[in-house]
Each structure stands twice: as C-alpha cells, then as structure tokens.
Amino acid sequence: MKITIPGPPCAKQRPRMTKNGHTYTPEKTVNYETLVKQLYITQGHERLEGALKMTVNAFFSIPKSASKKNREKMLRGEIRPIKRPDWDNIGKIVSDALNEMAYKDDCQIVDARVIKRYSDNPRVEVEITELTPDVFAEWD
C-alpha cells in the first residue's frame, strides 16, 4: 500500500489541557490526520493483516536562503533536513491516522523507518507492506 500526502511534513503534537482540566488534540494534528484518512479512503486500499513494515519518506521544502550549490546538494541528498519536526513525530502522526483503517492497530508495525529529505515538492510518501515468513528468515 502506498499513499502520498501533499504539503510539508507535519508532526504529531502533544495533547493540550484546558484550564478546566479537559484534554484535547491540537487542531493542526486533527486536520493532518483527517487528510491522511481521506487520502487512504479515496485510494481504496484494503486493510493489511499480520506483521507490517512501514517506510515514511518526508520531503521538506528547500529554504529560500539556500545557495545554488547547497540547493543542488539538498536535491541530491548530500545535505539532509536536520530540523523539526522530529522523525518519530512524523511517523507517529501517519501511523495513528491509519489506525483501524489500513490495519487493525499500529502495534502490527514491527519494522519502521522515517527518512527526511529535501525536495522542490514537499510531501510525505508512505509505504506499508505485509511481512511474510520468508522476510523473517532473512533477519536471522
């Protein structure tokens, strides 16, 4: 299963608390998770079973201040985005959004990778595959 989320990568934000002690999820997180869910639904993927592998490629926009030389290095992957959001929060927002849709629970994800890169086209590309017994044999 592959899905592409247009726009800059977004991080899972921590729950907030009101003065009355009620917790809520920040609007930016809710909106991004809703977008991921809508993209999943419109592409008509089937629910995955068993152990899963998730790869998330997060493409950040190149800063306008980057020199031509550095811009080329960024596009080739020689310079990577060492900035927020953190890699784990990018993976978390995607895996939580696809919970109960792409898979029953994100505990099924046994192998995950988040890769941060630069691009002229900011986006997040997600690929989730079911792991078969022959894959596990390669790990031994």
N, CA, C and O atoms as CSV, one atom per row, in Angstrom:
chain,resi,resn,atom,element,x,y,z
A,1,MET,N,N,0.829,-1.165,0.000
A,1,MET,CA,C,0.000,0.000,0.000
A,1,MET,C,C,0.881,1.237,0.000
A,1,MET,O,O,1.797,1.354,0.814
A,2,LYS,N,N,0.606,2.150,-0.904
A,2,LYS,CA,C,1.350,3.411,-0.971
A,2,LYS,C,C,0.363,4.568,-0.924
A,2,LYS,O,O,-0.738,4.496,-1.470
A,3,ILE,N,N,0.787,5.632,-0.258
A,3,ILE,CA,C,-0.037,6.835,-0.164
A,3,ILE,C,C,0.892,8.043,-0.141
A,3,ILE,O,O,1.929,8.018,0.522
A,4,THR,N,N,0.524,9.099,-0.860
A,4,THR,CA,C,1.303,10.337,-0.872
A,4,THR,C,C,0.452,11.446,-0.275
A,4,THR,O,O,-0.678,11.684,-0.702
A,5,ILE,N,N,1.021,12.123,0.728
A,5,ILE,CA,C,0.329,13.212,1.419
A,5,ILE,C,C,0.975,14.519,0.957
A,5,ILE,O,O,2.132,14.781,1.285
A,6,PRO,N,N,0.246,15.340,0.203
A,6,PRO,CA,C,0.841,16.585,-0.301
A,6,PRO,C,C,1.073,17.597,0.821
A,6,PRO,O,O,0.393,17.583,1.847
A,7,GLY,N,N,2.047,18.471,0.596
A,7,GLY,CA,C,2.332,19.528,1.560
A,7,GLY,C,C,3.463,19.167,2.489
A,7,GLY,O,O,3.939,18.032,2.484
A,8,PRO,N,N,3.900,20.122,3.287
A,8,PRO,CA,C,5.035,19.888,4.189
A,8,PRO,C,C,4.721,18.837,5.249
A,8,PRO,O,O,3.578,18.723,5.693
A,9,PRO,N,N,5.733,18.069,5.655
A,9,PRO,CA,C,5.533,17.070,6.711
A,9,PRO,C,C,5.045,17.725,8.001
A,9,PRO,O,O,5.462,18.830,8.349
A,10,CYS,N,N,4.168,17.031,8.694
A,10,CYS,CA,C,3.586,17.540,9.934
A,10,CYS,C,C,3.900,16.557,11.058
A,10,CYS,O,O,3.967,15.348,10.836
A,11,ALA,N,N,4.089,17.078,12.244
A,11,ALA,CA,C,4.408,16.240,13.403
A,11,ALA,C,C,3.186,16.032,14.276
A,11,ALA,O,O,2.288,16.873,14.326
A,12,LYS,N,N,3.166,14.905,14.958
A,12,LYS,CA,C,2.125,14.645,15.964
A,12,LYS,C,C,2.399,15.563,17.147
A,12,LYS,O,O,3.480,15.521,17.734
A,13,GLN,N,N,1.421,16.389,17.497
A,13,GLN,CA,C,1.580,17.306,18.623
A,13,GLN,C,C,1.041,16.661,19.892
A,13,GLN,O,O,0.158,15.804,19.845
A,14,ARG,N,N,1.577,17.078,21.003
A,14,ARG,CA,C,1.141,16.547,22.290
A,14,ARG,C,C,-0.269,17.044,22.613
A,14,ARG,O,O,-0.652,18.148,22.226
A,15,PRO,N,N,-1.042,16.211,23.331
A,15,PRO,CA,C,-2.362,16.674,23.765
A,15,PRO,C,C,-2.229,17.919,24.647
A,15,PRO,O,O,-1.257,18.060,25.390
A,16,ARG,N,N,-3.195,18.802,24.559
A,16,ARG,CA,C,-3.215,20.026,25.360
A,16,ARG,C,C,-4.284,19.902,26.440
A,16,ARG,O,O,-5.168,19.048,26.368
A,17,MET,N,N,-4.183,20.765,27.435
A,17,MET,CA,C,-5.145,20.738,28.525
A,17,MET,C,C,-5.715,22.141,28.727
A,17,MET,O,O,-4.990,23.136,28.705
A,18,THR,N,N,-7.042,22.194,28.924
A,18,THR,CA,C,-7.690,23.474,29.190
A,18,THR,C,C,-7.534,23.828,30.662
A,18,THR,O,O,-7.049,23.020,31.455
A,19,LYS,N,N,-7.941,25.021,31.016
A,19,LYS,CA,C,-7.876,25.453,32.423
A,19,LYS,C,C,-8.778,24.594,33.304
A,19,LYS,O,O,-8.545,24.453,34.504
A,20,ASN,N,N,-9.816,24.020,32.684
A,20,ASN,CA,C,-10.761,23.179,33.436
A,20,ASN,C,C,-10.258,21.741,33.584
A,20,ASN,O,O,-10.915,20.923,34.227
A,21,GLY,N,N,-9.111,21.426,33.001
A,21,GLY,CA,C,-8.556,20.095,33.126
A,21,GLY,C,C,-8.953,19.123,32.023
A,21,GLY,O,O,-8.612,17.942,32.100
A,22,HIS,N,N,-9.664,19.587,30.999
A,22,HIS,CA,C,-10.038,18.737,29.873
A,22,HIS,C,C,-8.886,18.688,28.865
A,22,HIS,O,O,-8.268,19.707,28.558
A,23,THR,N,N,-8.614,17.491,28.362
A,23,THR,CA,C,-7.563,17.379,27.356
A,23,THR,C,C,-8.178,17.379,25.958
A,23,THR,O,O,-9.310,16.940,25.757
A,24,TYR,N,N,-7.401,17.883,25.000
A,24,TYR,CA,C,-7.849,17.903,23.612
A,24,TYR,C,C,-6.634,17.777,22.695
A,24,TYR,O,O,-5.508,18.094,23.077
A,25,THR,N,N,-6.891,17.309,21.482
A,25,THR,CA,C,-5.835,17.186,20.474
A,25,THR,C,C,-5.777,18.493,19.696
A,25,THR,O,O,-6.815,18.998,19.269
A,26,PRO,N,N,-4.572,19.055,19.503
A,26,PRO,CA,C,-4.452,20.317,18.761
A,26,PRO,C,C,-5.044,20.210,17.342
A,26,PRO,O,O,-4.967,19.161,16.703
A,27,GLU,N,N,-5.620,21.294,16.879
A,27,GLU,CA,C,-6.317,21.337,15.587
A,27,GLU,C,C,-5.418,20.927,14.417
A,27,GLU,O,O,-5.868,20.235,13.503
A,28,LYS,N,N,-4.166,21.346,14.441
A,28,LYS,CA,C,-3.248,21.019,13.347
A,28,LYS,C,C,-3.080,19.497,13.213
A,28,LYS,O,O,-3.047,18.969,12.101
A,29,THR,N,N,-2.975,18.806,14.338
A,29,THR,CA,C,-2.844,17.344,14.337
A,29,THR,C,C,-4.121,16.696,13.822
A,29,THR,O,O,-4.061,15.779,13.003
A,30,VAL,N,N,-5.262,17.153,14.285
A,30,VAL,CA,C,-6.554,16.601,13.860
A,30,VAL,C,C,-6.720,16.781,12.349
A,30,VAL,O,O,-7.131,15.852,11.654
A,31,ASN,N,N,-6.403,17.964,11.847
A,31,ASN,CA,C,-6.556,18.249,10.411
A,31,ASN,C,C,-5.654,17.365,9.561
A,31,ASN,O,O,-6.082,16.854,8.526
A,32,TYR,N,N,-4.415,17.183,9.987
A,32,TYR,CA,C,-3.476,16.368,9.207
A,32,TYR,C,C,-3.898,14.899,9.221
A,32,TYR,O,O,-3.855,14.234,8.186
A,33,GLU,N,N,-4.305,14.392,10.384
A,33,GLU,CA,C,-4.756,13.003,10.462
A,33,GLU,C,C,-5.998,12.789,9.604
A,33,GLU,O,O,-6.144,11.737,8.980
A,34,THR,N,N,-6.890,13.770,9.566
A,34,THR,CA,C,-8.081,13.686,8.721
A,34,THR,C,C,-7.700,13.636,7.246
A,34,THR,O,O,-8.282,12.870,6.477
A,35,LEU,N,N,-6.725,14.451,6.850
A,35,LEU,CA,C,-6.246,14.441,5.468
A,35,LEU,C,C,-5.690,13.068,5.091
A,35,LEU,O,O,-5.997,12.549,4.018
A,36,VAL,N,N,-4.881,12.482,5.962
A,36,VAL,CA,C,-4.302,11.155,5.706
A,36,VAL,C,C,-5.413,10.120,5.551
A,36,VAL,O,O,-5.364,9.293,4.640
A,37,LYS,N,N,-6.402,10.157,6.422
A,37,LYS,CA,C,-7.522,9.219,6.355
A,37,LYS,C,C,-8.294,9.373,5.043
A,37,LYS,O,O,-8.638,8.380,4.402
A,38,GLN,N,N,-8.563,10.618,4.645
A,38,GLN,CA,C,-9.304,10.867,3.406
A,38,GLN,C,C,-8.535,10.351,2.193
A,38,GLN,O,O,-9.127,9.755,1.293
A,39,LEU,N,N,-7.231,10.574,2.164
A,39,LEU,CA,C,-6.415,10.085,1.055
A,39,LEU,C,C,-6.433,8.563,1.009
A,39,LEU,O,O,-6.505,7.973,-0.069
A,40,TYR,N,N,-6.368,7.929,2.171
A,40,TYR,CA,C,-6.416,6.464,2.235
A,40,TYR,C,C,-7.752,5.946,1.686
A,40,TYR,O,O,-7.778,4.999,0.899
A,41,ILE,N,N,-8.843,6.562,2.097
A,41,ILE,CA,C,-10.180,6.135,1.676
A,41,ILE,C,C,-10.352,6.313,0.164
A,41,ILE,O,O,-10.857,5.415,-0.510
A,42,THR,N,N,-9.940,7.455,-0.366
A,42,THR,CA,C,-10.142,7.726,-1.788
A,42,THR,C,C,-9.329,6.789,-2.679
A,42,THR,O,O,-9.695,6.566,-3.833
A,43,GLN,N,N,-8.234,6.239,-2.161
A,43,GLN,CA,C,-7.409,5.340,-2.963
A,43,GLN,C,C,-7.878,3.887,-2.864
A,43,GLN,O,O,-7.368,3.028,-3.583
A,44,GLY,N,N,-8.837,3.603,-1.988
A,44,GLY,CA,C,-9.467,2.293,-1.914
A,44,GLY,C,C,-8.561,1.124,-1.566
A,44,GLY,O,O,-8.695,0.047,-2.146
A,45,HIS,N,N,-7.649,1.316,-0.634
A,45,HIS,CA,C,-6.774,0.229,-0.205
A,45,HIS,C,C,-7.517,-0.743,0.712
A,45,HIS,O,O,-8.483,-0.368,1.377
A,46,GLU,N,N,-7.056,-1.992,0.740
A,46,GLU,CA,C,-7.621,-2.983,1.647
A,46,GLU,C,C,-6.835,-2.986,2.946
A,46,GLU,O,O,-5.667,-2.599,2.983
A,47,ARG,N,N,-7.497,-3.431,4.020
A,47,ARG,CA,C,-6.847,-3.498,5.332
A,47,ARG,C,C,-5.763,-4.574,5.306
A,47,ARG,O,O,-5.973,-5.677,4.802
A,48,LEU,N,N,-4.603,-4.230,5.859
A,48,LEU,CA,C,-3.466,-5.154,5.909
A,48,LEU,C,C,-3.531,-5.987,7.181
A,48,LEU,O,O,-4.019,-5.529,8.214
A,49,GLU,N,N,-3.033,-7.214,7.094
A,49,GLU,CA,C,-3.073,-8.139,8.228
A,49,GLU,C,C,-1.657,-8.521,8.644
A,49,GLU,O,O,-0.707,-8.356,7.878
A,50,GLY,N,N,-1.530,-9.025,9.845
A,50,GLY,CA,C,-0.252,-9.561,10.311
A,50,GLY,C,C,0.791,-8.492,10.584
A,50,GLY,O,O,0.474,-7.323,10.806
A,51,ALA,N,N,2.058,-8.932,10.561
A,51,ALA,CA,C,3.188,-8.034,10.829
A,51,ALA,C,C,3.420,-7.123,9.620
A,51,ALA,O,O,3.337,-7.560,8.473
A,52,LEU,N,N,3.713,-5.843,9.903
A,52,LEU,CA,C,3.835,-4.853,8.840
A,52,LEU,C,C,5.157,-4.099,8.901
A,52,LEU,O,O,5.770,-3.944,9.957
A,53,LYS,N,N,5.567,-3.638,7.729
A,53,LYS,CA,C,6.741,-2.773,7.597
A,53,LYS,C,C,6.241,-1.434,7.053
A,53,LYS,O,O,5.505,-1.392,6.067
A,54,MET,N,N,6.649,-0.333,7.709
A,54,MET,CA,C,6.247,0.997,7.267
A,54,MET,C,C,7.482,1.836,6.944
A,54,MET,O,O,8.406,1.937,7.751
A,55,THR,N,N,7.485,2.430,5.764
A,55,THR,CA,C,8.537,3.357,5.380
A,55,THR,C,C,7.889,4.701,5.085
A,55,THR,O,O,6.963,4.790,4.279
A,56,VAL,N,N,8.381,5.744,5.742
A,56,VAL,CA,C,7.859,7.094,5.569
A,56,VAL,C,C,8.987,7.973,5.031
A,56,VAL,O,O,10.007,8.158,5.695
A,57,ASN,N,N,8.801,8.511,3.828
A,57,ASN,CA,C,9.741,9.460,3.244
A,57,ASN,C,C,9.137,10.849,3.384
A,57,ASN,O,O,8.119,11.153,2.762
A,58,ALA,N,N,9.762,11.694,4.198
A,58,ALA,CA,C,9.283,13.052,4.446
A,58,ALA,C,C,10.144,14.023,3.648
A,58,ALA,O,O,11.344,14.147,3.893
A,59,PHE,N,N,9.526,14.709,2.694
A,59,PHE,CA,C,10.230,15.657,1.827
A,59,PHE,C,C,9.915,17.081,2.269
A,59,PHE,O,O,8.766,17.519,2.223
A,60,PHE,N,N,10.957,17.797,2.698
A,60,PHE,CA,C,10.831,19.182,3.158
A,60,PHE,C,C,11.195,20.139,2.029
A,60,PHE,O,O,12.006,19.809,1.164
A,61,SER,N,N,10.587,21.340,2.043
A,61,SER,CA,C,10.946,22.331,1.045
A,61,SER,C,C,12.345,22.871,1.310
A,61,SER,O,O,12.802,22.952,2.450
A,62,ILE,N,N,12.994,23.228,0.238
A,62,ILE,CA,C,14.341,23.782,0.315
A,62,ILE,C,C,14.229,25.240,0.765
A,62,ILE,O,O,13.450,26.001,0.190
A,63,PRO,N,N,14.996,25.639,1.786
A,63,PRO,CA,C,14.927,27.030,2.248
A,63,PRO,C,C,15.277,28.010,1.129
A,63,PRO,O,O,16.185,27.764,0.336
A,64,LYS,N,N,14.553,29.108,1.078
A,64,LYS,CA,C,14.807,30.128,0.057
A,64,LYS,C,C,16.215,30.711,0.179
A,64,LYS,O,O,16.788,31.185,-0.802
A,65,SER,N,N,16.764,30.669,1.392
A,65,SER,CA,C,18.094,31.237,1.639
A,65,SER,C,C,19.226,30.320,1.166
A,65,SER,O,O,20.390,30.717,1.218
A,66,ALA,N,N,18.916,29.116,0.711
A,66,ALA,CA,C,19.954,28.161,0.303
A,66,ALA,C,C,20.655,28.642,-0.963
A,66,ALA,O,O,20.009,29.082,-1.914
A,67,SER,N,N,21.977,28.554,-0.963
A,67,SER,CA,C,22.747,28.921,-2.153
A,67,SER,C,C,22.489,27.893,-3.249
A,67,SER,O,O,21.964,26.813,-2.978
A,68,LYS,N,N,22.858,28.226,-4.488
A,68,LYS,CA,C,22.672,27.280,-5.605
A,68,LYS,C,C,23.420,25.984,-5.335
A,68,LYS,O,O,22.912,24.891,-5.587
A,69,LYS,N,N,24.635,26.125,-4.818
A,69,LYS,CA,C,25.475,24.963,-4.528
A,69,LYS,C,C,24.810,24.063,-3.478
A,69,LYS,O,O,24.720,22.850,-3.664
A,70,ASN,N,N,24.346,24.662,-2.380
A,70,ASN,CA,C,23.690,23.888,-1.326
A,70,ASN,C,C,22.349,23.333,-1.782
A,70,ASN,O,O,21.953,22.238,-1.380
A,71,ARG,N,N,21.657,24.086,-2.618
A,71,ARG,CA,C,20.374,23.624,-3.160
A,71,ARG,C,C,20.571,22.326,-3.945
A,71,ARG,O,O,19.799,21.379,-3.792
A,72,GLU,N,N,21.592,22.290,-4.771
A,72,GLU,CA,C,21.889,21.075,-5.545
A,72,GLU,C,C,22.256,19.912,-4.614
A,72,GLU,O,O,21.850,18.773,-4.844
A,73,LYS,N,N,23.024,20.210,-3.569
A,73,LYS,CA,C,23.388,19.171,-2.601
A,73,LYS,C,C,22.144,18.645,-1.886
A,73,LYS,O,O,22.041,17.449,-1.611
A,74,MET,N,N,21.212,19.530,-1.589
A,74,MET,CA,C,19.970,19.129,-0.921
A,74,MET,C,C,19.152,18.206,-1.830
A,74,MET,O,O,18.615,17.196,-1.375
A,75,LEU,N,N,19.062,18.554,-3.096
A,75,LEU,CA,C,18.299,17.737,-4.033
A,75,LEU,C,C,18.953,16.369,-4.253
A,75,LEU,O,O,18.257,15.383,-4.496
A,76,ARG,N,N,20.286,16.306,-4.169
A,76,ARG,CA,C,20.999,15.027,-4.329
A,76,ARG,C,C,21.019,14.207,-3.038
A,76,ARG,O,O,21.415,13.041,-3.052
A,77,GLY,N,N,20.597,14.802,-1.932
A,77,GLY,CA,C,20.581,14.090,-0.658
A,77,GLY,C,C,21.876,14.189,0.111
A,77,GLY,O,O,22.057,13.489,1.107
A,78,GLU,N,N,22.795,15.053,-0.333
A,78,GLU,CA,C,24.067,15.241,0.371
A,78,GLU,C,C,23.885,16.094,1.621
A,78,GLU,O,O,24.648,15.971,2.579
A,79,ILE,N,N,22.878,16.954,1.611
A,79,ILE,CA,C,22.505,17.733,2.790
A,79,ILE,C,C,21.083,17.323,3.139
A,79,ILE,O,O,20.193,17.351,2.289
A,80,ARG,N,N,20.876,16.944,4.389
A,80,ARG,CA,C,19.559,16.489,4.848
A,80,ARG,C,C,18.974,17.489,5.833
A,80,ARG,O,O,19.715,18.249,6.456
A,81,PRO,N,N,17.645,17.498,5.982
A,81,PRO,CA,C,16.998,18.433,6.913
A,81,PRO,C,C,17.182,18.027,8.377
A,81,PRO,O,O,16.478,17.159,8.895
A,82,ILE,N,N,18.134,18.670,9.016
A,82,ILE,CA,C,18.380,18.431,10.444
A,82,ILE,C,C,17.613,19.509,11.200
A,82,ILE,O,O,18.192,20.443,11.754
A,83,LYS,N,N,16.294,19.350,11.204
A,83,LYS,CA,C,15.418,20.343,11.820
A,83,LYS,C,C,14.134,19.662,12.244
A,83,LYS,O,O,13.912,18.489,11.944
A,84,ARG,N,N,13.294,20.401,12.941
A,84,ARG,CA,C,12.000,19.889,13.357
A,84,ARG,C,C,11.068,19.867,12.162
A,84,ARG,O,O,11.242,20.674,11.250
A,85,PRO,N,N,10.091,18.982,12.127
A,85,PRO,CA,C,9.717,18.067,13.190
A,85,PRO,C,C,10.647,16.863,13.288
A,85,PRO,O,O,11.311,16.485,12.323
A,86,ASP,N,N,10.674,16.268,14.486
A,86,ASP,CA,C,11.482,15.087,14.732
A,86,ASP,C,C,10.940,13.919,13.917
A,86,ASP,O,O,9.746,13.851,13.625
A,87,TRP,N,N,11.832,13.003,13.557
A,87,TRP,CA,C,11.453,11.858,12.729
A,87,TRP,C,C,10.354,11.011,13.368
A,87,TRP,O,O,9.456,10.533,12.676
A,88,ASP,N,N,10.424,10.826,14.683
A,88,ASP,CA,C,9.452,9.941,15.338
A,88,ASP,C,C,8.043,10.537,15.354
A,88,ASP,O,O,7.055,9.805,15.295
A,89,ASN,N,N,7.953,11.861,15.432
A,89,ASN,CA,C,6.640,12.502,15.436
A,89,ASN,C,C,6.004,12.500,14.045
A,89,ASN,O,O,4.779,12.521,13.922
A,90,ILE,N,N,6.827,12.474,13.005
A,90,ILE,CA,C,6.311,12.350,11.637
A,90,ILE,C,C,5.713,10.949,11.454
A,90,ILE,O,O,4.606,10.796,10.939
A,91,GLY,N,N,6.463,9.937,11.883
A,91,GLY,CA,C,5.965,8.565,11.783
A,91,GLY,C,C,4.728,8.343,12.637
A,91,GLY,O,O,3.813,7.626,12.230
A,92,LYS,N,N,4.692,8.946,13.807
A,92,LYS,CA,C,3.584,8.765,14.748
A,92,LYS,C,C,2.272,9.311,14.189
A,92,LYS,O,O,1.234,8.659,14.306
A,93,ILE,N,N,2.305,10.495,13.585
A,93,ILE,CA,C,1.055,11.084,13.093
A,93,ILE,C,C,0.480,10.246,11.954
A,93,ILE,O,O,-0.737,10.104,11.837
A,94,VAL,N,N,1.357,9.689,11.112
A,94,VAL,CA,C,0.900,8.860,9.994
A,94,VAL,C,C,0.355,7.530,10.508
A,94,VAL,O,O,-0.733,7.109,10.115
A,95,SER,N,N,1.112,6.866,11.391
A,95,SER,CA,C,0.664,5.554,11.879
A,95,SER,C,C,-0.624,5.674,12.694
A,95,SER,O,O,-1.484,4.797,12.607
A,96,ASP,N,N,-0.773,6.729,13.477
A,96,ASP,CA,C,-2.003,6.929,14.246
A,96,ASP,C,C,-3.195,7.223,13.336
A,96,ASP,O,O,-4.305,6.755,13.590
A,97,ALA,N,N,-2.964,7.996,12.279
A,97,ALA,CA,C,-4.057,8.333,11.358
A,97,ALA,C,C,-4.590,7.093,10.646
A,97,ALA,O,O,-5.787,6.997,10.380
A,98,LEU,N,N,-3.707,6.148,10.339
A,98,LEU,CA,C,-4.115,4.955,9.597
A,98,LEU,C,C,-4.597,3.814,10.505
A,98,LEU,O,O,-5.006,2.759,10.020
A,99,ASN,N,N,-4.546,4.036,11.825
A,99,ASN,CA,C,-5.026,3.052,12.795
A,99,ASN,C,C,-6.496,2.730,12.527
A,99,ASN,O,O,-7.299,3.627,12.272
A,100,GLU,N,N,-6.836,1.457,12.585
A,100,GLU,CA,C,-8.193,0.958,12.364
A,100,GLU,C,C,-8.688,1.167,10.938
A,100,GLU,O,O,-9.861,0.927,10.651
A,101,MET,N,N,-7.809,1.611,10.042
A,101,MET,CA,C,-8.185,1.758,8.636
A,101,MET,C,C,-7.285,0.876,7.770
A,101,MET,O,O,-7.752,-0.082,7.153
A,102,ALA,N,N,-6.001,1.204,7.729
A,102,ALA,CA,C,-5.049,0.433,6.928
A,102,ALA,C,C,-4.700,-0.874,7.621
A,102,ALA,O,O,-4.327,-1.852,6.972
A,103,TYR,N,N,-4.822,-0.883,8.940
A,103,TYR,CA,C,-4.545,-2.061,9.772
A,103,TYR,C,C,-5.389,-1.934,11.031
A,103,TYR,O,O,-5.880,-0.854,11.360
A,104,LYS,N,N,-5.550,-3.059,11.735
A,104,LYS,CA,C,-6.384,-3.046,12.936
A,104,LYS,C,C,-5.790,-2.147,14.012
A,104,LYS,O,O,-6.498,-1.346,14.622
A,105,ASP,N,N,-4.467,-2.286,14.245
A,105,ASP,CA,C,-3.797,-1.481,15.265
A,105,ASP,C,C,-2.348,-1.274,14.852
A,105,ASP,O,O,-1.746,-2.142,14.218
A,106,ASP,N,N,-1.788,-0.122,15.212
A,106,ASP,CA,C,-0.404,0.143,14.810
A,106,ASP,C,C,0.620,-0.708,15.549
A,106,ASP,O,O,1.815,-0.613,15.271
A,107,CYS,N,N,0.172,-1.534,16.483
A,107,CYS,CA,C,1.091,-2.490,17.108
A,107,CYS,C,C,1.540,-3.543,16.093
A,107,CYS,O,O,2.514,-4.256,16.333
A,108,GLN,N,N,0.832,-3.645,14.954
A,108,GLN,CA,C,1.214,-4.577,13.892
A,108,GLN,C,C,2.495,-4.136,13.186
A,108,GLN,O,O,3.138,-4.948,12.519
A,109,ILE,N,N,2.872,-2.882,13.320
A,109,ILE,CA,C,4.078,-2.371,12.663
A,109,ILE,C,C,5.280,-2.835,13.471
A,109,ILE,O,O,5.506,-2.385,14.594
A,110,VAL,N,N,6.045,-3.741,12.879
A,110,VAL,CA,C,7.209,-4.317,13.570
A,110,VAL,C,C,8.522,-3.802,12.997
A,110,VAL,O,O,9.589,-4.036,13.565
A,111,ASP,N,N,8.443,-3.105,11.877
A,111,ASP,CA,C,9.636,-2.569,11.219
A,111,ASP,C,C,9.241,-1.219,10.634
A,111,ASP,O,O,8.372,-1.148,9.765
A,112,ALA,N,N,9.878,-0.144,11.108
A,112,ALA,CA,C,9.501,1.187,10.643
A,112,ALA,C,C,10.742,2.030,10.385
A,112,ALA,O,O,11.765,1.897,11.057
A,113,ARG,N,N,10.615,2.902,9.388
A,113,ARG,CA,C,11.721,3.790,9.038
A,113,ARG,C,C,11.142,5.116,8.575
A,113,ARG,O,O,10.185,5.147,7.801
A,114,VAL,N,N,11.725,6.213,9.052
A,114,VAL,CA,C,11.355,7.554,8.607
A,114,VAL,C,C,12.602,8.200,8.032
A,114,VAL,O,O,13.637,8.268,8.695
A,115,ILE,N,N,12.502,8.675,6.799
A,115,ILE,CA,C,13.633,9.280,6.094
A,115,ILE,C,C,13.274,10.735,5.780
A,115,ILE,O,O,12.252,11.008,5.151
A,116,LYS,N,N,14.128,11.667,6.227
A,116,LYS,CA,C,13.904,13.086,5.981
A,116,LYS,C,C,14.802,13.537,4.826
A,116,LYS,O,O,16.005,13.275,4.822
A,117,ARG,N,N,14.192,14.226,3.839
A,117,ARG,CA,C,14.915,14.701,2.655
A,117,ARG,C,C,14.405,16.080,2.260
A,117,ARG,O,O,13.406,16.570,2.786
A,118,TYR,N,N,15.113,16.685,1.326
A,118,TYR,CA,C,14.663,17.948,0.742
A,118,TYR,C,C,14.106,17.690,-0.652
A,118,TYR,O,O,14.493,16.731,-1.320
A,119,SER,N,N,13.181,18.566,-1.086
A,119,SER,CA,C,12.607,18.458,-2.416
A,119,SER,C,C,11.973,19.787,-2.808
A,119,SER,O,O,11.662,20.618,-1.955
A,120,ASP,N,N,11.789,19.971,-4.105
A,120,ASP,CA,C,11.031,21.130,-4.588
A,120,ASP,C,C,9.537,20.911,-4.400
A,120,ASP,O,O,8.740,21.840,-4.527
A,121,ASN,N,N,9.170,19.671,-4.097
A,121,ASN,CA,C,7.768,19.292,-3.933
A,121,ASN,C,C,7.574,18.678,-2.539
A,121,ASN,O,O,7.656,17.459,-2.390
A,122,PRO,N,N,7.313,19.519,-1.503
A,122,PRO,CA,C,7.166,18.975,-0.147
A,122,PRO,C,C,5.971,18.023,-0.057
A,122,PRO,O,O,4.883,18.311,-0.556
A,123,ARG,N,N,6.206,16.883,0.593
A,123,ARG,CA,C,5.179,15.856,0.710
A,123,ARG,C,C,5.654,14.775,1.660
A,123,ARG,O,O,6.796,14.797,2.119
A,124,VAL,N,N,4.778,13.831,1.954
A,124,VAL,CA,C,5.134,12.651,2.731
A,124,VAL,C,C,4.657,11.441,1.931
A,124,VAL,O,O,3.485,11.349,1.567
A,125,GLU,N,N,5.573,10.523,1.664
A,125,GLU,CA,C,5.227,9.287,0.962
A,125,GLU,C,C,5.293,8.146,1.964
A,125,GLU,O,O,6.294,7.975,2.659
A,126,VAL,N,N,4.214,7.364,2.034
A,126,VAL,CA,C,4.112,6.266,2.986
A,126,VAL,C,C,3.951,4.970,2.211
A,126,VAL,O,O,3.142,4.880,1.287
A,127,GLU,N,N,4.735,3.963,2.599
A,127,GLU,CA,C,4.579,2.637,2.019
A,127,GLU,C,C,4.490,1.635,3.165
A,127,GLU,O,O,5.347,1.596,4.047
A,128,ILE,N,N,3.435,0.828,3.132
A,128,ILE,CA,C,3.235,-0.200,4.154
A,128,ILE,C,C,3.086,-1.535,3.442
A,128,ILE,O,O,2.291,-1.671,2.512
A,129,THR,N,N,3.864,-2.523,3.891
A,129,THR,CA,C,3.793,-3.854,3.298
A,129,THR,C,C,3.637,-4.896,4.389
A,129,THR,O,O,4.107,-4.727,5.514
A,130,GLU,N,N,2.961,-5.986,4.024
A,130,GLU,CA,C,2.832,-7.117,4.935
A,130,GLU,C,C,4.119,-7.923,4.883
A,130,GLU,O,O,4.646,-8.193,3.803
A,131,LEU,N,N,4.620,-8.304,6.035
A,131,LEU,CA,C,5.831,-9.114,6.101
A,131,LEU,C,C,5.448,-10.585,6.047
A,131,LEU,O,O,4.561,-11.042,6.769
A,132,THR,N,N,6.125,-11.306,5.186
A,132,THR,CA,C,5.861,-12.732,5.019
A,132,THR,C,C,6.929,-13.535,5.762
A,132,THR,O,O,7.975,-12.989,6.112
A,133,PRO,N,N,6.680,-14.829,6.009
A,133,PRO,CA,C,7.664,-15.653,6.741
A,133,PRO,C,C,9.057,-15.647,6.105
A,133,PRO,O,O,10.052,-15.731,6.824
A,134,ASP,N,N,9.152,-15.550,4.783
A,134,ASP,CA,C,10.467,-15.550,4.148
A,134,ASP,C,C,11.261,-14.286,4.484
A,134,ASP,O,O,12.492,-14.319,4.500
A,135,VAL,N,N,10.569,-13.170,4.753
A,135,VAL,CA,C,11.249,-11.937,5.170
A,135,VAL,C,C,11.863,-12.129,6.543
A,135,VAL,O,O,12.993,-11.703,6.782
A,136,PHE,N,N,11.128,-12.769,7.455
A,136,PHE,CA,C,11.638,-13.008,8.794
A,136,PHE,C,C,12.874,-13.908,8.754
A,136,PHE,O,O,13.786,-13.739,9.564
A,137,ALA,N,N,12.912,-14.855,7.830
A,137,ALA,CA,C,14.046,-15.756,7.693
A,137,ALA,C,C,15.316,-14.986,7.323
A,137,ALA,O,O,16.416,-15.363,7.727
A,138,GLU,N,N,15.157,-13.900,6.548
A,138,GLU,CA,C,16.309,-13.072,6.164
A,138,GLU,C,C,16.922,-12.379,7.371
A,138,GLU,O,O,18.118,-12.088,7.366
A,139,TRP,N,N,16.126,-12.104,8.414
A,139,TRP,CA,C,16.614,-11.389,9.585
A,139,TRP,C,C,17.482,-12.257,10.477
A,139,TRP,O,O,18.305,-11.743,11.234
A,140,ASP,N,N,17.304,-13.571,10.396
A,140,ASP,CA,C,18.064,-14.482,11.282
A,140,ASP,C,C,19.517,-14.600,10.889
A,140,ASP,O,O,20.274,-15.324,11.535
